């Protein structure tokens, strides 16, 4: 693979396209607003960003975002859109994720030349894979730890988000493990608050999980939310590990790339990455970062699971974006023999048995965690029936049978379809 970093963008500008992109390339490499004596031709050739590709798109009469257009030509001004690709030599900053982010998603978002700018994708040299260990467990390791060899992991989230005591949390966990759940996670808002401290929660929950594992031979994976300062996360990781846990969770955007990478090097458990805050980058089509680019950063940093939302979810993300996000998590970042850093996509947000067939048909894989809150907890037959309804729905999906046909002989699925459609 090339020793250059490549980044693709969508842009919109009132300036001539080539001029605007040249400013963008200069701002993110060797340039300033005027040429300096020390910025020699050799320096620019060796360290300047290169414009690899420009694909002109449509133009519009009004800017998508506030900008400072040129004064001349106001009467005839239009805002030209394009897809562009820039590249940088890795020698500019080495295989460093924080400095990569400063380069491909730094000051360029503020440049007056642009009325829209969004990072769409990244292609990285294998030096990054040599520097960063990537996921410790990934898909195969998650399956081994959870004892689920081939189907999706059926999961849920402890609710209410905050306010439960450790004892109340443990009571919910007991119902879930007895109901046959594979995966349980803390909410991203529940980490180490005074009403439910992490260590007290571990002490209350893990005996239930261990007893169930001793009885059934399969340990439910519980993702304890250890989001916090670096030393606090390390300490709480060690506490979960000592208690026999198999997974910890962090809100990746809150912790940052360096925090996740540091934790990954210390971590002996599966690392569940919650993307709380991604909407800051994604909600506008005119600024930010696509998930296709975003998820590559966190895979290299070392998470094993990444949230991708879900079909017909409660947020603004459309189904096409959800599926593209899930597929990207399953697509290798590098060619063999370099590890591909594939991770387990986590579907959540308003998921019930009703989305299983559509999800499977769209991604063609069962390598995923399918989390349902109300789809399990609010099932008319109770928690166990809710878990069974999801497994039945996925059995139907893999077998190529419609949910309605499969529900004719599977009562829990029939109840779920009646309740949640």
C-alpha positions in Angstrom: 0.0 0.0 0.0 1.1 3.6 -0.7 2.9 5.5 2.1 0.5 8.3 1.7 -2.6 9.0 3.7 -5.6 9.7 1.5 -8.8 11.5 2.5 -11.9 12.0 0.4 -14.2 15.0 1.0 -17.5 16.6 -0.2 -17.0 20.3 -0.6 -19.0 23.4 -1.7 -17.4 26.7 -2.5 -18.1 30.1 -4.0 -14.5 30.3 -5.2 -13.0 28.6 -8.2 -12.8 24.9 -7.3 -9.0 24.5 -8.0 -8.2 27.6 -6.0 -10.3 26.5 -3.0 -8.9 23.0 -2.9 -5.4 24.4 -3.2 -6.0 26.5 -0.1 -7.4 23.4 1.7 -4.3 21.4 0.8 -1.9 24.2 1.9 -3.7 24.8 5.2 -3.5 21.2 6.1 0.2 20.7 5.2 3.0 23.2 4.5 1.2 26.4 3.5 0.2 29.6 5.1 -1.8 32.5 3.7 1.3 33.7 1.8 4.4 31.9 0.5 7.3 32.1 2.9 11.0 32.0 2.0 11.5 28.8 4.0 8.7 27.1 2.1 11.0 25.9 -0.7 9.9 23.9 -3.8 11.6 20.8 -2.3 9.7 21.2 1.0 6.4 21.5 -0.8 7.2 18.5 -3.0 8.1 16.4 0.0 5.6 17.5 2.5 2.8 19.4 0.8 -0.6 17.8 0.5 -1.3 16.6 -3.0 -4.7 17.1 -4.8 -5.3 13.6 -6.1 -8.8 14.0 -7.6 -11.6 16.5 -8.2 -15.0 15.4 -9.4 -17.3 18.3 -10.1 -20.9 17.9 -9.0 -23.8 20.3 -9.1 -23.9 24.0 -8.1 -26.4 25.9 -6.0 -27.4 29.6 -5.6 -27.2 29.8 -1.8 -24.5 28.6 0.6 -25.3 25.5 2.7 -23.3 26.9 5.6 -22.3 30.5 6.5 -19.2 31.6 4.7 -17.3 34.7 3.5 -17.7 34.7 -0.3 -15.5 36.9 -2.5 -16.7 40.4 -3.0 -16.5 40.4 -6.8 -19.1 38.8 -9.0 -21.9 38.7 -6.4 -24.7 39.1 -8.9 -23.6 35.9 -10.7 -22.3 33.9 -7.8 -23.0 30.2 -7.5 -21.7 27.6 -5.0 -19.9 24.8 -6.8 -20.0 21.3 -5.2 -17.4 18.6 -5.7 -15.9 15.4 -4.4 -12.1 15.8 -3.8 -9.3 13.6 -2.6 -6.2 14.9 -0.9 -3.1 12.9 0.1 -0.3 13.5 2.5 3.1 11.7 3.0 3.1 9.8 6.3 6.4 11.4 6.9 4.6 14.6 7.9 3.4 13.2 11.2 4.1 9.5 11.3 1.5 6.8 12.2 -0.3 8.9 14.9 -4.0 8.9 15.2 -4.3 12.2 17.0 -2.1 13.9 14.5 -3.9 12.2 11.6 -7.2 13.7 12.9 -5.6 17.2 13.1 -4.5 16.8 9.5 -7.6 15.3 7.8 -10.2 17.0 10.1 -8.6 20.1 11.5 -8.7 23.7 10.6 -10.0 23.0 7.1 -13.6 23.0 8.5 -13.2 26.7 9.3 -11.7 27.9 6.0 -13.7 30.8 4.5 -13.4 29.3 1.0 -16.0 26.6 1.9 -19.7 26.7 2.5 -19.7 22.9 3.0 -17.0 20.4 3.8 -17.4 16.8 5.0 -14.8 14.1 5.4 -16.1 11.0 3.5 -13.4 8.3 3.7 -9.8 7.5 4.7 -7.2 5.2 3.3 -4.2 4.6 5.5 -0.8 3.0 5.1 -0.1 -0.2 7.0 2.3 1.8 9.3 -0.9 2.6 11.3 -1.6 -1.1 11.8 2.0 -1.6 12.9 1.7 1.2 15.5 -1.8 0.5 16.8 -2.8 -3.0 17.9 -6.4 -2.7 16.7 -9.1 -4.9 18.3 -7.9 -7.5 20.8 -10.9 -9.8 20.3 -13.0 -8.5 17.4 -15.6 -10.8 16.0 -14.1 -14.2 16.6 -13.0 -13.3 20.1 -16.4 -11.9 21.0 -18.1 -15.1 19.9 -15.6 -17.2 21.9 -16.1 -15.1 25.1 -19.9 -15.1 24.8 -20.3 -18.8 23.7 -22.3 -17.8 20.6 -20.6 -19.4 17.7 -22.7 -18.4 14.6 -25.9 -16.4 15.2 -26.2 -12.8 16.2 -25.7 -12.0 19.9 -29.0 -10.9 21.3 -28.5 -8.1 23.7 -30.2 -5.3 25.7 -29.4 -2.2 27.7 -30.1 -1.7 31.4 -32.9 0.9 31.8 -33.7 3.3 33.3 -30.6 4.9 32.1 -29.8 6.4 35.5 -31.3 6.1 38.9 -31.2 2.4 39.6 -29.3 1.1 42.6 -26.8 -1.7 42.2 -29.4 -4.1 43.7 -32.0 -3.0 41.3 -29.6 -3.4 38.4 -28.8 -6.9 39.6 -32.4 -7.8 39.8 -32.9 -6.8 36.1 -29.8 -8.8 35.2 -31.1 -11.9 37.0 -34.3 -11.7 34.9 -32.3 -11.2 31.7 -29.9 -14.1 32.2 -32.7 -16.4 33.2 -34.5 -15.3 30.0 -31.5 -16.4 27.8 -29.9 -13.1 26.9 -26.4 -13.2 25.4 -25.2 -9.6 26.0 -26.1 -6.8 28.4 -24.7 -3.3 28.5 -24.8 -0.3 30.8 -26.4 2.8 29.3 -23.8 5.4 28.1 -25.2 7.7 30.8 -24.6 5.2 33.6 -20.9 4.9 34.5 -19.7 5.6 38.0 -22.3 7.8 39.6 -22.8 8.0 43.4 -26.2 6.3 43.2 -24.7 3.3 41.4 -20.9 3.2 41.6 -19.2 0.9 39.1 -17.5 -1.3 41.7 -20.8 -1.8 43.7 -22.5 -2.6 40.4 -19.9 -5.2 39.5 -20.2 -6.7 43.0 -24.0 -7.0 42.6 -24.1 -8.2 39.0 -21.1 -10.6 38.6 -22.2 -13.2 41.1 -25.4 -13.6 39.1 -23.5 -13.9 35.8 -20.9 -16.4 37.3 -23.6 -18.6 38.8 -25.5 -18.7 35.5 -22.3 -19.6 33.7 -21.5 -22.4 36.2 -25.0 -23.8 35.7 -25.2 -23.5 31.9 -21.6 -23.5 30.7 -22.1 -20.1 28.9 -21.2 -16.7 30.4 -23.4 -13.8 29.5 -21.3 -10.8 28.3 -21.9 -7.7 30.4 -20.4 -4.5 29.1 -19.7 -2.4 32.2 -19.4 1.3 31.4 -16.0 2.4 32.7 -15.9 5.8 30.9 -13.9 8.2 32.9 -10.4 9.6 33.4 -7.5 7.4 32.3 -6.5 6.2 35.7 -10.1 5.6 36.7 -10.8 3.6 33.6 -7.7 1.4 34.2 -8.7 0.8 37.8 -12.3 0.0 37.0 -11.2 -2.3 34.1 -9.0 -4.2 36.5 -11.9 -4.5 39.0 -14.2 -6.0 36.3 -11.5 -8.4 35.2 -10.8 -9.6 38.7 -14.5 -10.2 39.2 -14.5 -12.5 36.1 -16.1 -10.1 33.7 -15.5 -10.3 30.0 -16.3 -6.8 28.6 -16.0 -3.1 29.4 -17.6 -0.2 27.6 -16.4 3.3 26.9 -18.1 6.3 25.3 -15.4 6.7 22.7 -16.0 10.3 21.7 -15.9 11.3 25.4 -12.7 9.5 26.1 -10.9 10.4 22.8 -8.6 8.5 20.5 -5.6 8.6 22.9 -7.8 7.5 25.8 -9.1 4.5 23.9 -5.7 3.6 22.5 -4.2 3.7 26.0 -7.0 1.6 27.5 -6.7 -0.9 24.7 -3.0 -1.5 25.4 -3.9 -2.2 29.1 -7.2 -4.0 28.4 -7.6 -7.8 28.8 -11.4 -7.7 28.1 -13.5 -7.1 25.1 -13.8 -3.3 24.5 -17.3 -2.1 23.6 -17.3 1.2 21.8 -20.4 3.5 22.2 -20.5 6.3 19.7 -22.4 8.8 21.8 -21.8 12.2 20.3 -21.4 11.0 16.7 -24.4 13.1 15.6 -22.1 16.2 16.0 -20.2 14.9 12.9 -23.0 13.3 11.0 -26.3 15.1 11.2 -25.6 17.8 8.6 -24.7 16.6 5.1 -22.6 19.7 4.7 -20.1 19.5 7.5 -18.5 16.8 9.7 -17.4 13.3 9.0 -19.1 10.2 7.6 -19.2 7.1 9.7 -17.2 5.3 7.0 -14.2 7.5 8.0 -15.0 7.8 11.7 -15.2 4.1 12.4 -11.7 3.4 11.0 -10.1 5.6 13.6 -11.7 3.7 16.5 -11.0 0.3 15.0 -7.3 1.2 14.9 -7.5 2.6 18.4 -8.7 -0.9 19.6 -12.4 -1.3 20.1 -14.0 -4.7 19.5 -17.6 -3.5 19.0 -19.0 -0.3 17.5 -22.5 1.0 17.6 -24.2 1.6 14.2 -27.8 2.5 15.2 -30.5 0.3 13.7 -33.1 0.1 10.9 -36.2 2.3 11.5 -34.5 3.8 14.5 -35.6 6.6 16.8 -33.0 9.1 15.5 -32.6 11.0 12.2 -30.2 8.5 10.5 -31.7 6.7 7.6 -31.5 3.0 6.9 -29.0 3.3 4.0 -26.6 5.0 6.4 -27.1 2.4 9.1 -26.3 -0.4 6.7 -23.3 1.3 5.2 -22.0 1.8 8.7 -22.5 -1.9 9.6 -20.9 -3.1 6.4 -17.9 -0.8 6.9 -17.2 -2.4 10.4 -17.1 -5.8 8.7 -14.9 -4.7 5.8 -11.1 -5.2 6.3 -9.1 -2.0 6.5 -5.9 -3.5 5.2 -5.0 -6.3 2.7 -3.6 -9.6 4.1 -1.3 -10.4 5.8 -2.0 -7.2 7.7 -4.9 -7.7 10.2 -8.1 -6.1 8.8 -9.2 -4.8 12.2 -12.8 -6.0 11.6 -15.2 -5.3 14.6 -18.7 -6.4 15.6 -21.4 -3.9 14.6 -23.9 -3.2 17.3 -27.5 -2.5 16.2 -29.7 -0.6 18.7 -32.4 2.1 18.9 -36.0 0.9 18.7 -35.1 -2.6 17.5 -37.5 -5.4 17.8 -38.1 -8.7 16.1 -39.6 -6.8 13.2 -36.2 -5.5 11.9 -34.4 -8.8 11.8 -35.1 -10.0 8.3 -34.5 -6.6 6.7 -31.2 -6.3 8.6 -30.0 -9.7 7.5 -31.0 -9.2 3.9 -29.2 -5.8 3.9 -25.8 -6.9 5.3 -25.8 -10.6 4.6 -24.1 -11.5 7.9 -24.9 -12.6 11.4 -21.7 -11.1 12.8 -23.4 -8.5 14.9 -24.9 -7.7 18.3 -28.6 -7.0 18.1 -29.7 -4.9 21.1 -33.3 -4.4 21.9 -34.6 -2.6 25.0 -38.4 -2.4 24.8 -38.3 -5.2 22.2 -37.3 -7.5 25.0 -38.5 -5.8 28.2 -41.9 -4.8 26.9 -42.7 -8.1 25.2 -46.2 -9.3 26.2 -44.9 -12.6 27.3 -42.1 -11.2 29.5 -38.3 -10.9 29.2 -37.7 -14.6 28.2 -40.3 -14.5 25.5 -38.8 -11.2 24.2 -35.4 -12.9 23.9 -36.9 -15.9 22.2 -38.8 -13.7 19.8 -35.6 -12.1 18.6 -33.9 -15.5 18.1 -36.9 -16.8 16.2 -36.8 -13.7 14.0 -33.2 -14.2 13.2 -33.7 -17.9 12.6 -36.4 -16.9 10.1 -34.1 -14.3 8.5 -31.2 -16.8 7.9 -33.6 -19.5 6.7 -35.1 -17.1 4.1 -38.6 -17.4 5.6 -40.9 -14.4 6.1 -41.6 -13.3 9.7 -45.3 -13.8 9.2 -44.9 -17.4 8.0 -42.4 -18.2 10.7 -44.7 -16.6 13.4 -47.4 -19.1 12.5 -45.5 -21.8 14.5 -43.6 -19.6 16.9 -45.8 -17.9 19.5 -43.2 -15.5 21.0 -42.5 -14.1 17.5 -46.2 -13.8 16.7 -46.7 -11.8 20.0 -43.8 -9.5 19.2 -45.0 -8.7 15.7 -48.5 -7.9 17.0 -47.1 -5.7 19.8 -44.4 -3.8 18.0 -45.4 -3.4 14.3 
